[in-house]
Amino acid sequence: MDLVFSDIHADIDGLESILDMASSSDFIKKYGNYSRIINLGDVLERGIHPKQVLDKLQSLEKNYPIVSVLGNHDEAFLHNKLIGASSIESMDAHAKLSKEDIAFFKQNNDETFGQQFFIDKKNKLLCVHGGPLDPKKITPKNANDESWLYHRSWQRLTPEDFEFFNYSGYHYKASSAFDEAKNSQSHIILCGHQHEETALIQDGEIREIYHSLKVTQEKTSNHILEKREIEINPSHNYIIRLGLGGPAGKYGGGHADPHFGIIQYDPKKVILFTVKSI
């Protein structure tokens, strides 16, 4: 079983809530133990505990394989590009990070960090932060200094029937994402970035199914878990977007709950959870 989360945003309390829940005896009894962690990016920025989050993730790497893709906030921080919505306290905490702290983000030979996508061929998963489109196919020749906003870490799923670019990134249609996943022989695209859960299916046509999922609640440990379960048909394709993992990442502040997911493989299911306090 895989444990999946996205957009922790330097929120150690959010990350600990997810890990405590997924490791609790109640949760394990019902769903099993996770054997791999999939991090869909945006570990950094907005929150005020980046070192604690990075230390926790590096500690987890000693016991679990962790698959990580780079988020747009991670990329911006690592390349000294400014993105708004972080407080002075958050920026100060990030400025104090050392090379050892950010060693979680492996540096590539071309001086970039991490990976923009991950493909699990065995389980037919395509993991990205924002979107799966090849930037070389969508970046105009005259993009110049804006070219990084076409990276997979910046791409955003649009509900419109057309694609467009603005300074929040390249907005792609679900049909384009499914075409790209087909090239990699993947049938589930996992992403985050937009802080809201969603689920789409391609079964001849493309349909939004998230709002038709049954919502159940269960008491587990010291929390209430709100659950949405997606049974995976191997002959269909899916885009499943996880919600905000770290409430500190909520744009404009205000209340938010931690979100995470699990992937079970026998039978194959993706289950989305929201952690609510009692």
KAZITA-V558959 format. One record per residue. N is the residue number from 1. PSI is psi in radians with two decimals (* if undefined). NEAR is the number of other ideal C-beta (glycine too) atoms within 12 Angstrom. D_LAST is the distance of its C-alpha to the last C-alpha in whole Angstrom. Layout:
N/PSI/NEAR/D_LAST + N/PSI/NEAR/D_LAST
//
This chain:
1/2.43/27/27 + 2/2.45/38/26 + 3/2.25/39/23 + 4/2.33/44/23 + 5/2.88/53/22 + 6/2.71/50/23 + 7/0.96/50/23 + 8/-0.61/51/22 + 9/0.92/46/24 + 10/0.54/44/24 + 11/1.64/37/20 + 12/-0.59/30/20 + 13/-0.71/28/16 + 14/-0.78/40/16 + 15/-0.77/43/18 + 16/-0.65/27/17 + 17/-0.75/34/13 + 18/-0.84/45/15 + 19/-0.72/31/17 + 20/-0.72/25/15 + 21/-0.86/41/13 + 22/-0.30/40/17 + 23/0.00/25/18 + 24/2.67/24/16 + 25/-0.65/15/18 + 26/-0.77/19/16 + 27/-0.79/31/16 + 28/-0.68/20/20 + 29/-0.63/13/21 + 30/-0.64/23/20 + 31/-0.27/29/21 + 32/3.05/21/23 + 33/2.50/21/24 + 34/2.50/32/25 + 35/-0.10/20/28 + 36/2.59/28/28 + 37/2.30/37/26 + 38/2.03/41/27 + 39/2.06/49/27 + 40/0.29/51/27 + 41/3.04/53/28 + 42/0.98/49/27 + 43/-0.56/55/26 + 44/2.98/49/28 + 45/2.75/40/28 + 46/-0.88/43/26 + 47/3.03/40/24 + 48/0.17/29/25 + 49/0.94/33/25 + 50/-0.68/43/27 + 51/-0.77/28/29 + 52/-0.67/28/26 + 53/-0.80/44/25 + 54/-0.70/36/28 + 55/-0.73/25/28 + 56/-0.77/34/25 + 57/-0.70/37/27 + 58/-0.56/24/30 + 59/-0.73/18/29 + 60/-0.56/30/27 + 61/-0.36/20/31 + 62/-0.35/12/32 + 63/-0.33/17/30 + 64/2.53/25/30 + 65/2.28/18/32 + 66/2.13/31/30 + 67/2.14/34/31 + 68/2.42/40/31 + 69/2.73/45/32 + 70/2.31/42/33 + 71/2.87/50/31 + 72/-0.62/47/33 + 73/-0.64/42/31 + 74/-0.85/49/32 + 75/-0.76/34/36 + 76/-0.81/31/36 + 77/-0.83/37/35 + 78/-0.42/35/37 + 79/0.30/23/40 + 80/0.74/11/40 + 81/2.35/20/39 + 82/2.23/13/37 + 83/2.44/32/34 + 84/-3.13/16/33 + 85/0.22/23/29 + 86/2.40/29/29 + 87/2.93/20/29 + 88/-0.72/10/32 + 89/-0.71/17/29 + 90/-0.79/32/28 + 91/-0.68/24/32 + 92/-0.75/16/33 + 93/-0.68/29/31 + 94/-0.60/35/32 + 95/-0.40/20/36 + 96/-0.06/19/35 + 97/2.42/29/35 + 98/3.04/14/37 + 99/-0.62/12/39 + 100/-0.67/13/38 + 101/-0.78/27/34 + 102/0.17/28/35 + 103/-0.28/19/37 + 104/-0.58/33/34 + 105/1.78/34/35 + 106/2.31/20/39 + 107/2.36/17/42 + 108/2.95/13/44 + 109/-0.45/7/48 + 110/0.24/7/48 + 111/0.10/11/46 + 112/3.06/19/43 + 113/2.55/31/39 + 114/-2.78/38/37 + 115/2.51/27/38 + 116/-0.36/36/37 + 117/2.82/37/36 + 118/2.32/33/36 + 119/2.17/27/37 + 120/1.69/26/37 + 121/-0.64/12/40 + 122/-0.80/11/39 + 123/0.05/27/36 + 124/0.82/26/37 + 125/2.44/38/34 + 126/1.96/39/35 + 127/2.20/47/32 + 128/2.88/51/32 + 129/-0.94/47/31 + 130/-1.00/46/32 + 131/2.85/48/35 + 132/0.02/44/37 + 133/2.46/41/40 + 134/2.03/24/43 + 135/-0.51/29/44 + 136/-0.46/15/48 + 137/-0.35/19/48 + 138/-0.21/29/46 + 139/2.10/24/47 + 140/2.70/15/50 + 141/-0.47/10/53 + 142/0.33/9/53 + 143/-0.61/17/49 + 144/-2.11/11/50 + 145/-0.17/11/47 + 146/0.00/21/45 + 147/-0.54/19/45 + 148/-0.34/27/42 + 149/-0.05/31/40 + 150/-0.05/36/41 + 151/2.77/41/40 + 152/-0.49/44/37 + 153/-0.36/48/34 + 154/-0.19/41/35 + 155/2.59/47/36 + 156/2.37/38/33 + 157/2.24/38/33 + 158/2.50/28/34 + 159/-0.11/19/34 + 160/2.90/13/38 + 161/0.40/13/41 + 162/2.80/12/42 + 163/2.62/25/42 + 164/2.89/18/42 + 165/2.41/25/42 + 166/-3.00/14/40 + 167/0.09/17/39 + 168/0.03/22/36 + 169/-3.00/36/37 + 170/2.19/38/39 + 171/2.06/30/37 + 172/2.69/40/38 + 173/2.68/28/38 + 174/-0.63/38/36 + 175/-0.67/24/40 + 176/-0.69/29/41 + 177/-0.76/43/38 + 178/-0.65/33/39 + 179/-0.73/24/43 + 180/-0.71/32/42 + 181/-0.61/36/40 + 182/-0.65/18/42 + 183/-0.52/17/45 + 184/0.10/26/43 + 185/0.62/17/42 + 186/2.59/32/38 + 187/-0.01/31/37 + 188/2.13/42/33 + 189/2.15/47/32 + 190/2.26/49/29 + 191/3.05/52/28 + 192/-2.12/51/26 + 193/-0.83/44/27 + 194/0.02/35/26 + 195/0.05/36/23 + 196/2.35/25/22 + 197/2.55/40/22 + 198/2.89/34/25 + 199/2.28/37/27 + 200/2.62/34/31 + 201/2.51/30/33 + 202/1.89/29/37 + 203/0.86/17/39 + 204/-0.79/11/42 + 205/2.98/14/40 + 206/2.18/24/37 + 207/2.52/21/34 + 208/2.19/21/31 + 209/-0.12/30/28 + 210/-0.81/27/25 + 211/-0.15/14/24 + 212/-0.06/15/26 + 213/2.46/24/23 + 214/2.32/16/21 + 215/2.16/20/17 + 216/2.77/18/15 + 217/2.50/17/12 + 218/2.54/25/11 + 219/2.15/20/9 + 220/2.19/29/10 + 221/-2.20/25/10 + 222/0.45/16/7 + 223/2.89/27/5 + 224/2.24/21/6 + 225/2.17/37/10 + 226/2.25/28/12 + 227/2.42/32/15 + 228/2.21/31/19 + 229/2.28/29/22 + 230/1.95/34/25 + 231/2.21/19/28 + 232/2.10/29/31 + 233/2.09/19/34 + 234/-0.25/16/37 + 235/-0.03/13/39 + 236/2.87/25/37 + 237/2.65/36/36 + 238/2.53/39/32 + 239/2.12/47/31 + 240/2.06/46/27 + 241/2.22/42/26 + 242/2.69/49/22 + 243/-3.10/39/20 + 244/2.17/39/19 + 245/-0.68/53/18 + 246/1.94/47/18 + 247/-0.41/33/17 + 248/-0.32/42/20 + 249/-0.04/48/22 + 250/2.16/25/21 + 251/2.26/22/24 + 252/0.01/13/25 + 253/-2.84/15/21 + 254/3.10/11/18 + 255/2.47/12/15 + 256/2.74/30/14 + 257/2.56/29/12 + 258/2.46/42/14 + 259/2.57/44/16 + 260/3.08/49/18 + 261/2.92/46/20 + 262/2.70/39/22 + 263/2.07/38/25 + 264/2.58/25/27 + 265/-0.10/22/30 + 266/1.54/10/31 + 267/2.92/14/31 + 268/2.13/25/30 + 269/2.60/26/27 + 270/2.17/41/25 + 271/2.20/40/21 + 272/2.32/38/19 + 273/2.54/38/15 + 274/2.24/35/12 + 275/2.02/41/10 + 276/2.39/25/7 + 277/2.62/19/4 + 278/*/12/0
//
